[in-house]
Amino acid sequence: MLCPACKANNNKVIDSRLTEGGMAIRRRRICQSCGRRFTTKERVEEELRLTVVKASAQRVPYDRDKILSGVERACTKLDITEDDLQQLVDRVEEDLFNNHDREVTTEQIGFYVSRQLRQLHPVAYVRFMSVYRKYGTVDEFIEEITDVRERVAHESPAQQSLFEA
Ligand SMILES: [Zn+2]
């Protein structure tokens, strides 16, 4: 496994744990050349058989990349690393595979993603919610932003400037 930063091939596993309800192992590694920490994941080869039920009632196989591209879009131009995104999707998958064994709705996936994004970055969260909830009215959208603003102001005043446009 090559280091994503310096491409060296000497790294040490510092933490391993089961994820996806025991279907995968996540390993935290540290590069012994440059000190970069990164995460790898080993899965059983058999495809995970979770089915996603869309709002249209159409059923499609679960696809991690779709979740990843959704959060990437929400995080565009924010200071969030690829590693952060991968770990966020890992946590979403833990929720998914711990709570659903055959089917999950896009609505439920959206809920898990929003919960993680809310912790990661308030702007990414609001962007994601604007799509996920398909805001019926401008009022609802503003209500959501106001709510997040208040929370951000409370937790870290410095980030509030992100909302001043
Ligand atoms: Zn390295």
Residues whose N, C-alpha, C, O or C-beta is under 5 A from the ligand:
A	BS01	ZN	C3 A5 C6 K7 A8 C31 S33 C34 G35 R36
